[in-house]
Amino acid sequence: MQSRRLAFVAEWYQEEAAINKTFTLWYYVDGNALEVYDPKTKKMFLRRTKMPELTEKDFFVGSKINIFGRQFDIVDYADEATKNILAKYRKRTFIILKNSVVQHLGRILCSLIESDFNISKAMMVQFTADQIKAFLKGKDDVQSSILMSQLLSGPAIGLELIADNAVEKIKNCQQQTRECMNENIPRSLRSLFDREDMRNGIYCSQSDEEVVRDTHFFFENDFDLQNTVQLNNSTLCIIKPHAIKEGNLGKIITEMTANNFKITALKMHLLERVNCAEFYEVYRGVLPDYIPMVSQLASGTCVALEIMCNDTSKCSYEEFRKFCGPMDPEIAKLLRPHTLRAKFGSSKTLNAVHCTDLPDDTVLELQYLFKILS
């Protein structure tokens, strides 16, 4: 029986030549394999290869796929069959978590992930008044005035989400009261929006057209939205691609905030292999797992977080490093079973999170993820 195949048009930016190259990309769903064809040279760029780190949910127009360290942007469907299968269902939506609910980020992410939403982009920002006015241009005047004050009150987090009928799912949850909540909406989403503070604390795009406009405004940086990194008694955490693919993003963040840490900056990245190698350069020749560490970080999206202790008298670097636990999860499970790596890691490479090893490196690592790569 032939494997079901999805076909896409994908672009890869070749830095050496400073050009975008266009490819046809085939994903074989049943065999979890990938094939890449160069239509210009009429040659196979990558023969059919198993890619266990990728799933069908990773493939949609607008997504970014990391293939052996090269980032491919999926820009269109390559055949009508794929378009008919995916175009009506795998849709994007956009939400903003206002400052009033940012502290519930972990719970919100858990609800979204349990409801089959993929988080494809995420960033914490602090709006200026002019930026909010630009964002609200053309929206309902009454709602805009309320949203203006809410977004000025403190940092907010923007999320691009992918799901079947994504816009309708979120919009319907927000508009329905507890008494008439649609039973077809996933239970975890209904539970989330059952709370009035959640309904009022989350902005969502109202149409496919608004999603395009909102995501472009938030993530394309035309309006120079500023991340919220503070670089003061803080440290870096990276939630690794395998932990995100395993559905543990919300759970890990919930663990952090439940243990007296706060998130002061957040950015989702899909890192090129060269950036991963540069970031881990200090481990080259020191750790035997250097190459697998680089490969894991380059295998999919990761989430960079700036972490601070709620108690500002404590050293965030020291406290968070202890909370992450030993690099080897097996040792962590024996010696410190309540740490992040003990709970969510499975090997030295797949150990759920990176945390800064040396106190002098905290600012350097934070700058790299939040300033240099932005």
Residue pairs with C-beta under 8 A, 6 or more apart in sequence:
3 28
3 29
3 30
3 31
3 33
4 28
4 29
4 30
5 26
5 27
5 28
5 29
6 26
6 27
6 29
6 56
6 59
6 82
6 85
6 86
7 24
7 25
7 26
7 27
7 77
7 78
7 79
7 81
7 82
8 24
8 25
8 26
8 27
8 59
8 61
8 74
8 75
8 76
8 77
8 78
8 82
9 22
9 23
9 24
9 25
9 74
9 75
9 76
9 77
9 78
10 22
10 23
10 24
10 25
10 36
10 65
10 72
10 73
10 74
10 75
11 20
11 21
11 22
11 23
11 72
11 73
11 75
12 20
12 21
12 23
12 70
12 71
12 72
12 73
13 19
13 20
13 21
13 71
13 73
14 20
14 21
21 38
21 40
22 39
22 40
23 36
23 37
23 38
23 39
23 45
23 72
24 36
24 37
24 39
24 78
25 34
25 35
25 36
25 37
25 65
25 72
25 74
25 78
26 34
26 35
26 36
26 37
26 48
26 78
27 33
27 34
27 54
27 56
27 59
28 34
28 35
28 48
29 56
31 48
31 50
32 50
32 51
32 52
32 54
32 55
33 48
33 49
33 50
33 51
34 46
34 48
34 49
34 51
34 54
34 67
35 44
35 46
35 47
35 48
35 49
36 44
36 45
36 46
36 67
36 72
37 43
37 44
37 45
38 44
38 45
46 67
46 68
51 67
53 241
53 242
53 245
53 299
53 300
54 65
54 300
55 245
57 118
57 162
58 65
58 118
58 300
59 65
59 74
59 86
60 74
60 86
60 90
60 92
60 162
61 74
61 75
61 76
61 77
61 86
61 87
62 74
62 92
62 120
63 73
63 74
63 120
63 162
64 71
64 72
64 73
64 74
64 270
64 301
65 71
65 72
65 74
66 72
66 270
66 271
66 273
66 298
66 299
66 300
68 273
69 272
69 273
69 274
69 276
69 298
70 272
70 273
71 270
71 272
77 83
77 86
77 87
89 164
89 165
90 162
90 163
90 164
91 162
91 163
91 164
91 165
91 166
91 167
91 208
91 211
92 120
92 160
92 161
92 162
92 166
92 208
92 211
92 215
93 160
93 161
93 163
93 166
93 167
93 169
93 170
93 204
93 205
93 211
94 158
94 159
94 160
94 161
94 204
94 205
94 210
94 211
94 214
94 215
94 218
95 158
95 159
95 161
95 170
95 202
95 203
95 204
95 205
96 151
96 156
96 157
96 158
96 159
96 202
96 203
96 204
96 218
97 104
97 105
97 108
97 156
97 157
97 158
97 159
97 201
97 202
98 150
98 151
98 153
98 156
98 201
98 202
98 203
99 150
99 151
99 153
99 154
99 155
99 156
100 150
100 153
100 197
100 200
100 201
101 108
101 197
101 198
101 201
101 202
102 124
102 154
102 155
102 156
102 157
102 263
103 257
103 262
104 198
104 201
105 157
105 250
105 253
105 257
105 263
106 250
106 251
106 252
106 253
106 254
106 255
106 256
106 257
106 258
107 192
107 250
107 254
108 192
108 198
108 202
108 250
109 119
109 249
109 250
109 253
110 188
110 250
110 251
110 254
111 188
111 189
111 191
111 192
111 250
112 119
112 159
112 161
112 189
112 250
113 119
113 247
113 249
113 250
114 186
114 188
115 163
115 169
115 186
115 188
115 189
116 163
116 164
116 186
117 161
117 162
117 163
117 166
117 169
118 161
118 162
118 163
119 159
119 160
119 161
119 244
119 249
119 268
120 160
120 161
120 162
120 268
120 301
121 158
121 159
121 160
121 215
121 219
121 268
122 157
122 158
122 159
122 160
122 266
122 267
122 268
122 303
123 157
123 158
123 218
123 219
123 225
123 227
123 266
123 267
123 268
124 155
124 156
124 157
124 227
124 228
124 263
124 265
124 266
124 267
125 155
125 156
125 157
125 158
125 218
125 225
125 226
125 227
125 228
126 154
126 155
126 156
126 226
126 228
127 135
127 151
127 152
127 156
127 225
129 148
129 152
131 223
131 225
132 147
132 148
132 151
132 152
133 148
134 217
134 223
135 151
135 214
135 217
135 218
135 223
136 144
136 147
136 148
139 147
147 203
155 228
155 264
157 266
158 218
158 219
160 215
160 218
160 219
161 170
163 169
167 204
167 205
167 206
167 207
167 208
167 211
169 185
169 186
169 189
170 189
170 202
170 204
171 204
171 206
172 182
172 185
173 181
173 185
173 189
173 190
173 192
173 193
173 199
174 193
174 199
174 202
174 204
176 182
176 185
176 193
178 194
181 190
181 193
181 194
182 190
192 198
193 199
193 202
205 211
205 213
205 214
216 222
217 223
218 225
221 374
227 265
227 267
227 370
227 374
228 264
228 265
228 306
229 264
229 265
229 306
229 366
229 367
229 370
229 371
230 264
230 265
230 306
230 308
231 306
231 363
231 366
231 367
233 308
233 309
233 312
233 315
233 316
234 264
234 306
234 307
234 308
234 316
234 317
234 362
234 366
235 306
235 307
235 308
235 316
235 317
235 320
235 321
235 355
235 356
235 362
235 366
236 304
236 305
236 306
236 307
236 354
236 355
236 356
236 362
236 365
236 366
236 369
237 256
237 304
237 305
237 307
237 320
237 324
237 353
237 354
237 355
238 297
238 302
238 303
238 304
238 305
238 353
238 354
238 355
238 369
239 248
239 249
239 252
239 253
239 302
239 303
239 305
239 352
239 353
240 296
240 297
240 302
240 350
240 351
240 352
240 353
240 354
241 296
241 297
241 299
241 300
241 301
241 302
242 296
242 299
242 300
242 350
242 352
243 249
243 252
243 344
243 352
243 353
244 300
244 301
244 302
244 303
245 300
246 344
248 344
248 352
249 303
251 344
252 340
252 344
252 352
252 353
253 263
253 305
255 340
255 343
256 263
256 305
256 307
256 323
256 340
257 263
259 323
260 309
260 310
260 311
261 307
261 308
261 309
261 310
261 316
261 319
261 320
261 323
262 307
262 308
262 309
262 310
263 305
263 306
263 307
264 306
264 307
264 308
265 304
265 305
265 306
265 366
265 370
266 303
266 304
266 305
266 306
267 303
267 304
267 369
267 370
267 374
268 301
268 302
268 303
268 304
269 301
269 302
269 303
269 304
269 369
269 373
270 300
270 301
270 302
271 279
271 297
271 298
271 302
271 373
272 298
273 294
273 295
273 298
275 373
276 294
276 295
276 297
276 298
277 284
277 294
279 297
279 365
279 368
279 369
280 290
280 293
280 294
280 297
282 357
282 361
283 289
283 290
283 293
284 290
287 293
289 348
289 349
292 349
293 349
296 349
296 350
297 354
304 369
304 370
306 366
306 370
307 316
307 320
308 316
309 315
309 316
309 319
309 320
315 359
317 356
317 359
317 362
318 359
320 355
321 355
321 356
321 357
322 339
323 339
323 340
324 339
324 340
324 341
324 353
324 355
325 332
325 335
325 336
325 339
325 340
325 341
325 342
326 332
326 335
326 336
326 339
326 341
327 341
327 348
327 351
328 341
328 347
328 348
328 351
329 341
329 342
329 345
329 346
329 347
329 348
329 350
329 351
329 352
332 339
332 341
332 342
332 345
333 342
336 342
337 343
340 352
340 353
341 351
341 352
341 353
343 352
344 352
344 353
345 351
345 352
345 353
356 362
356 365
